[in-house]
Amino acid sequence: MQENRAESQVTAARSSSLDEASPSLASSSTEGRDVGIEFYRLLVGCDPTDADLTDDRDFDRHVLASVLSIAAMDGGPLSEKVGLVEQELDQLRAKYFPSGPVWPVARTTKPGLTYEDEIIMVRDLLLAQRSTEGEVSRWLAAMIARRAMEANHLWEDLGLRQRAELSRLLTRHFAPLAARNTKNMRWKRFIYRTLCEDDGLVMCTTPVCTQCNDFDLCFGEESGESRMAERRREFMRDVEEHVKAASH
């Protein structure tokens, strides 16, 4: 009986979070914590943990859905959160998620970001290092550049399940850039170091990484729980606590 009540609470919260998300697709409230996984499920038809990534096209679809879902979970205009204009979002949906939900998009003429120039620099670096043709790698360059502005590990802010998925993404679509990361540096750190080196700037204070005081910032562990999984766990915990309180 208690499990049924908990399940009802989860279903209601999911429905509420998606309905109330327009135009940002997400809520910062407790009820909105599960919106990322729910949005992914609506796009792909399964949870991120169950996604089959054997085929390259399925992998691309998973990556695109992950970025869209984590952006939806963060709230705000979707176009701004993923770095694409409305027309690009419409094209992406038509090609990869034709049976998915029609997401509301806040119409904005300009992102108005204080780090817009920085996004352009990262995007242009990725575009110059593309190893696949077509619009997918172009979309991904813009999406990665925008999500790199967030505070977590890059794979986390792309909504991916682990760092290995980001490595696969970069190796597949931006192979020349990925091949330069011979020391397995953290990807966000490596991208910014590459920008500096290509501009003839010196980013580091020591010539050898092993002698640097910031070694752990560049090469430290990047494992951990994905952001969507973490939010889902918090959401389920809050629902269980609510059900327990209501049963007393």
C-alpha positions as a Markdown table, in Angstrom:
| # | Residue | x | y | z |
|---|---|---|---|---|
| 1 | Met | 0.0 | 0.0 | 0.0 |
| 2 | Gln | 2.8 | 2.4 | 0.9 |
| 3 | Glu | 4.7 | 1.5 | -2.3 |
| 4 | Asn | 1.5 | 2.3 | -4.3 |
| 5 | Arg | 1.2 | 5.7 | -2.6 |
| 6 | Ala | 4.8 | 6.5 | -3.3 |
| 7 | Glu | 4.4 | 5.6 | -6.9 |
| 8 | Ser | 1.4 | 7.8 | -7.2 |
| 9 | Gln | 3.4 | 10.7 | -5.6 |
| 10 | Val | 6.2 | 10.1 | -8.2 |
| 11 | Thr | 3.7 | 10.1 | -11.1 |
| 12 | Ala | 2.0 | 13.2 | -9.9 |
| 13 | Ala | 5.3 | 15.0 | -9.3 |
| 14 | Arg | 6.5 | 14.1 | -12.8 |
| 15 | Ser | 3.4 | 15.3 | -14.5 |
| 16 | Ser | 3.4 | 18.5 | -12.5 |
| 17 | Ser | 7.0 | 19.3 | -13.2 |
| 18 | Leu | 6.6 | 18.9 | -17.0 |
| 19 | Asp | 3.3 | 20.8 | -17.1 |
| 20 | Glu | 4.5 | 23.7 | -15.1 |
| 21 | Ala | 7.9 | 23.9 | -16.9 |
| 22 | Ser | 6.7 | 26.0 | -19.8 |
| 23 | Pro | 8.5 | 27.8 | -21.2 |
| 24 | Ser | 11.7 | 26.7 | -19.4 |
| 25 | Leu | 10.8 | 22.9 | -19.2 |
| 26 | Ala | 12.1 | 22.7 | -15.6 |
| 27 | Ser | 11.3 | 23.8 | -12.1 |
| 28 | Ser | 13.8 | 24.5 | -9.4 |
| 29 | Ser | 11.3 | 23.1 | -6.8 |
| 30 | Thr | 11.4 | 19.6 | -5.4 |
| 31 | Glu | 8.8 | 18.5 | -7.8 |
| 32 | Gly | 11.1 | 19.5 | -10.7 |
| 33 | Arg | 14.1 | 17.4 | -9.7 |
| 34 | Asp | 13.1 | 14.4 | -11.8 |
| 35 | Val | 12.3 | 16.4 | -15.0 |
| 36 | Gly | 15.6 | 15.6 | -16.6 |
| 37 | Ile | 15.2 | 11.9 | -16.6 |
| 38 | Glu | 11.5 | 12.2 | -17.5 |
| 39 | Phe | 12.3 | 14.5 | -20.4 |
| 40 | Tyr | 15.0 | 12.0 | -21.6 |
| 41 | Arg | 12.4 | 9.2 | -21.4 |
| 42 | Leu | 10.0 | 11.2 | -23.5 |
| 43 | Leu | 12.6 | 11.8 | -26.1 |
| 44 | Val | 14.3 | 8.3 | -26.3 |
| 45 | Gly | 11.7 | 6.0 | -24.8 |
| 46 | Cys | 13.8 | 4.7 | -21.9 |
| 47 | Asp | 15.8 | 5.8 | -18.9 |
| 48 | Pro | 19.4 | 7.0 | -19.6 |
| 49 | Thr | 20.7 | 3.9 | -17.7 |
| 50 | Asp | 18.9 | 1.6 | -20.2 |
| 51 | Ala | 20.1 | 3.3 | -23.4 |
| 52 | Asp | 21.7 | 1.0 | -26.0 |
| 53 | Leu | 24.7 | 2.9 | -27.4 |
| 54 | Thr | 26.2 | 0.2 | -29.6 |
| 55 | Asp | 25.3 | 2.0 | -32.8 |
| 56 | Asp | 26.9 | 5.4 | -33.5 |
| 57 | Arg | 23.6 | 7.0 | -34.4 |
| 58 | Asp | 22.0 | 5.7 | -31.2 |
| 59 | Phe | 25.0 | 7.1 | -29.3 |
| 60 | Asp | 24.5 | 10.5 | -31.0 |
| 61 | Arg | 20.9 | 10.4 | -30.1 |
| 62 | His | 21.7 | 9.6 | -26.5 |
| 63 | Val | 24.1 | 12.5 | -26.3 |
| 64 | Leu | 21.7 | 15.0 | -27.8 |
| 65 | Ala | 18.9 | 13.8 | -25.5 |
| 66 | Ser | 21.2 | 14.0 | -22.5 |
| 67 | Val | 22.2 | 17.6 | -23.2 |
| 68 | Leu | 18.6 | 18.6 | -23.8 |
| 69 | Ser | 17.5 | 16.9 | -20.7 |
| 70 | Ile | 20.1 | 18.3 | -18.3 |
| 71 | Ala | 19.4 | 21.8 | -19.8 |
| 72 | Ala | 15.7 | 21.2 | -19.1 |
| 73 | Met | 16.5 | 20.2 | -15.6 |
| 74 | Asp | 18.5 | 23.4 | -15.0 |
| 75 | Gly | 15.6 | 25.6 | -16.1 |
| 76 | Gly | 15.6 | 28.7 | -18.2 |
| 77 | Pro | 15.1 | 29.1 | -21.9 |
| 78 | Leu | 16.2 | 25.9 | -23.6 |
| 79 | Ser | 17.8 | 27.6 | -26.5 |
| 80 | Glu | 20.1 | 29.6 | -24.2 |
| 81 | Lys | 20.9 | 26.6 | -22.0 |
| 82 | Val | 22.1 | 24.4 | -25.0 |
| 83 | Gly | 23.6 | 27.1 | -27.2 |
| 84 | Leu | 21.4 | 26.6 | -30.2 |
| 85 | Val | 18.9 | 29.0 | -31.8 |
| 86 | Glu | 15.3 | 28.1 | -32.2 |
| 87 | Gln | 15.6 | 27.0 | -35.8 |
| 88 | Glu | 18.4 | 24.6 | -34.9 |
| 89 | Leu | 16.4 | 23.1 | -32.1 |
| 90 | Asp | 13.5 | 22.5 | -34.4 |
| 91 | Gln | 15.8 | 20.8 | -37.0 |
| 92 | Leu | 17.4 | 18.7 | -34.3 |
| 93 | Arg | 14.0 | 17.5 | -33.0 |
| 94 | Ala | 12.7 | 16.8 | -36.5 |
| 95 | Lys | 15.7 | 14.6 | -37.3 |
| 96 | Tyr | 16.3 | 12.8 | -34.0 |
| 97 | Phe | 13.1 | 13.0 | -32.0 |
| 98 | Pro | 10.2 | 13.2 | -34.4 |
| 99 | Ser | 7.9 | 11.4 | -32.1 |
| 100 | Gly | 9.1 | 13.2 | -29.0 |
| 101 | Pro | 7.4 | 16.1 | -27.1 |
| 102 | Val | 7.1 | 19.5 | -28.7 |
| 103 | Trp | 9.2 | 21.5 | -26.3 |
| 104 | Pro | 8.2 | 25.2 | -25.6 |
| 105 | Val | 11.0 | 27.6 | -26.5 |
| 106 | Ala | 11.3 | 31.1 | -25.1 |
| 107 | Arg | 11.8 | 33.4 | -28.1 |
| 108 | Thr | 14.9 | 35.4 | -27.5 |
| 109 | Thr | 16.8 | 37.5 | -29.9 |
| 110 | Lys | 20.1 | 37.4 | -28.1 |
| 111 | Pro | 21.3 | 35.2 | -25.2 |
| 112 | Gly | 22.7 | 38.2 | -23.2 |
| 113 | Leu | 25.4 | 36.1 | -21.6 |
| 114 | Thr | 28.4 | 37.7 | -19.9 |
| 115 | Tyr | 30.6 | 34.9 | -21.3 |
| 116 | Glu | 29.2 | 34.9 | -24.9 |
| 117 | Asp | 32.7 | 35.6 | -26.4 |
| 118 | Glu | 34.1 | 32.6 | -24.4 |
| 119 | Ile | 31.4 | 30.3 | -25.8 |
| 120 | Ile | 32.2 | 31.4 | -29.3 |
| 121 | Met | 35.9 | 30.7 | -28.8 |
| 122 | Val | 35.2 | 27.2 | -27.5 |
| 123 | Arg | 32.7 | 26.5 | -30.3 |
| 124 | Asp | 35.0 | 27.7 | -33.0 |
| 125 | Leu | 37.8 | 25.5 | -31.7 |
| 126 | Leu | 35.5 | 22.5 | -31.8 |
| 127 | Leu | 34.2 | 23.4 | -35.3 |
| 128 | Ala | 37.8 | 23.6 | -36.6 |
| 129 | Gln | 38.5 | 20.1 | -35.2 |
| 130 | Arg | 35.5 | 18.3 | -36.6 |
| 131 | Ser | 36.0 | 14.8 | -37.9 |
| 132 | Thr | 32.4 | 14.1 | -39.0 |
| 133 | Glu | 30.4 | 16.1 | -41.5 |
| 134 | Gly | 26.9 | 17.3 | -41.2 |
| 135 | Glu | 24.8 | 19.2 | -38.8 |
| 136 | Val | 25.2 | 16.9 | -35.7 |
| 137 | Ser | 28.9 | 17.8 | -35.1 |
| 138 | Arg | 28.0 | 21.4 | -35.7 |
| 139 | Trp | 25.2 | 21.3 | -33.2 |
| 140 | Leu | 27.4 | 19.5 | -30.7 |
| 141 | Ala | 30.2 | 22.0 | -31.0 |
| 142 | Ala | 27.7 | 24.8 | -30.0 |
| 143 | Met | 26.2 | 22.6 | -27.2 |
| 144 | Ile | 29.5 | 21.6 | -25.7 |
| 145 | Ala | 30.7 | 25.2 | -25.8 |
| 146 | Arg | 27.6 | 26.4 | -24.0 |
| 147 | Arg | 27.6 | 23.7 | -21.4 |
| 148 | Ala | 31.3 | 24.2 | -20.7 |
| 149 | Met | 30.3 | 27.4 | -19.0 |
| 150 | Glu | 28.6 | 25.5 | -16.2 |
| 151 | Ala | 30.4 | 24.7 | -12.9 |
| 152 | Asn | 30.7 | 20.9 | -12.9 |
| 153 | His | 32.8 | 18.4 | -14.9 |
| 154 | Leu | 32.0 | 18.8 | -18.5 |
| 155 | Trp | 30.5 | 15.3 | -18.8 |
| 156 | Glu | 28.2 | 16.1 | -15.9 |
| 157 | Asp | 26.9 | 19.3 | -17.4 |
| 158 | Leu | 26.3 | 17.5 | -20.7 |
| 159 | Gly | 24.0 | 15.2 | -18.8 |
| 160 | Leu | 26.2 | 12.2 | -19.7 |
| 161 | Arg | 26.5 | 9.1 | -17.5 |
| 162 | Gln | 30.2 | 9.1 | -17.1 |
| 163 | Arg | 33.4 | 10.6 | -18.5 |
| 164 | Ala | 34.0 | 7.8 | -20.9 |
| 165 | Glu | 30.9 | 8.9 | -22.9 |
| 166 | Leu | 32.4 | 12.4 | -23.3 |
| 167 | Ser | 35.7 | 10.8 | -24.5 |
| 168 | Arg | 33.8 | 8.7 | -27.0 |
| 169 | Leu | 31.9 | 11.8 | -28.2 |
| 170 | Leu | 35.0 | 13.9 | -28.7 |
| 171 | Thr | 36.9 | 11.0 | -30.4 |
| 172 | Arg | 34.0 | 10.4 | -32.7 |
| 173 | His | 33.1 | 14.0 | -33.8 |
| 174 | Phe | 36.3 | 16.0 | -32.9 |
| 175 | Ala | 39.0 | 13.4 | -33.4 |
| 176 | Pro | 42.0 | 15.8 | -34.1 |
| 177 | Leu | 41.3 | 17.6 | -30.8 |
| 178 | Ala | 40.8 | 14.4 | -28.8 |
| 179 | Ala | 44.0 | 12.9 | -30.2 |
| 180 | Arg | 46.0 | 15.8 | -28.7 |
| 181 | Asn | 44.9 | 14.9 | -25.2 |
| 182 | Thr | 47.7 | 12.3 | -24.8 |
| 183 | Lys | 48.0 | 12.7 | -21.1 |
| 184 | Asn | 44.3 | 12.2 | -20.4 |
| 185 | Met | 43.8 | 15.7 | -19.0 |
| 186 | Arg | 40.3 | 16.6 | -17.8 |
| 187 | Trp | 38.4 | 17.6 | -20.9 |
| 188 | Lys | 37.3 | 21.1 | -20.0 |
| 189 | Arg | 40.8 | 21.9 | -18.7 |
| 190 | Phe | 42.3 | 20.5 | -21.9 |
| 191 | Ile | 40.0 | 22.5 | -24.2 |
| 192 | Tyr | 41.0 | 25.8 | -22.5 |
| 193 | Arg | 44.6 | 24.9 | -22.5 |
| 194 | Thr | 44.4 | 24.2 | -26.2 |
| 195 | Leu | 42.7 | 27.6 | -26.8 |
| 196 | Cys | 45.6 | 29.3 | -25.0 |
| 197 | Glu | 48.3 | 27.3 | -26.8 |
| 198 | Asp | 46.7 | 27.9 | -30.2 |
| 199 | Asp | 46.7 | 31.7 | -29.5 |
| 200 | Gly | 50.4 | 31.5 | -28.4 |
| 201 | Leu | 49.6 | 32.1 | -24.7 |
| 202 | Val | 51.1 | 30.4 | -21.7 |
| 203 | Met | 48.5 | 28.9 | -19.4 |
| 204 | Cys | 50.7 | 27.1 | -17.0 |
| 205 | Thr | 53.4 | 28.3 | -14.5 |
| 206 | Thr | 55.5 | 25.2 | -14.8 |
| 207 | Pro | 56.8 | 23.5 | -17.9 |
| 208 | Val | 56.2 | 19.9 | -16.6 |
| 209 | Cys | 52.7 | 18.9 | -15.4 |
| 210 | Thr | 54.0 | 16.7 | -12.6 |
| 211 | Gln | 55.8 | 19.6 | -11.0 |
| 212 | Cys | 52.7 | 21.8 | -11.0 |
| 213 | Asn | 50.7 | 22.6 | -7.8 |
| 214 | Asp | 47.5 | 22.4 | -9.9 |
| 215 | Phe | 48.1 | 18.9 | -11.1 |
| 216 | Asp | 45.0 | 17.5 | -9.5 |
| 217 | Leu | 42.8 | 20.2 | -11.1 |
| 218 | Cys | 43.9 | 19.1 | -14.5 |
| 219 | Phe | 44.3 | 15.3 | -14.1 |
| 220 | Gly | 42.2 | 14.5 | -11.0 |
| 221 | Glu | 39.5 | 11.9 | -10.8 |
| 222 | Glu | 36.3 | 12.6 | -12.8 |
| 223 | Ser | 34.2 | 9.7 | -11.7 |
| 224 | Gly | 31.0 | 10.1 | -9.8 |
| 225 | Glu | 27.2 | 10.0 | -10.1 |
| 226 | Ser | 25.6 | 11.7 | -13.0 |
| 227 | Arg | 23.7 | 14.9 | -12.3 |
| 228 | Met | 20.4 | 13.4 | -13.4 |
| 229 | Ala | 20.9 | 10.3 | -11.4 |
| 230 | Glu | 21.7 | 12.4 | -8.3 |
| 231 | Arg | 18.6 | 14.5 | -8.8 |
| 232 | Arg | 16.5 | 11.4 | -9.2 |
| 233 | Arg | 17.9 | 9.9 | -6.0 |
| 234 | Glu | 17.2 | 13.2 | -4.1 |
| 235 | Phe | 13.7 | 13.3 | -5.6 |
| 236 | Met | 12.8 | 9.7 | -4.6 |
| 237 | Arg | 14.2 | 10.3 | -1.1 |
| 238 | Asp | 12.0 | 13.4 | -0.6 |
| 239 | Val | 8.9 | 11.5 | -1.9 |
| 240 | Glu | 9.5 | 8.6 | 0.5 |
| 241 | Glu | 9.9 | 11.1 | 3.4 |
| 242 | His | 6.7 | 12.8 | 2.4 |
| 243 | Val | 4.8 | 9.4 | 2.2 |
| 244 | Lys | 6.2 | 8.4 | 5.6 |
| 245 | Ala | 5.1 | 11.7 | 7.2 |
| 246 | Ala | 1.6 | 11.4 | 5.6 |
| 247 | Ser | 1.2 | 7.8 | 6.9 |
| 248 | His | 1.7 | 8.9 | 10.6 |
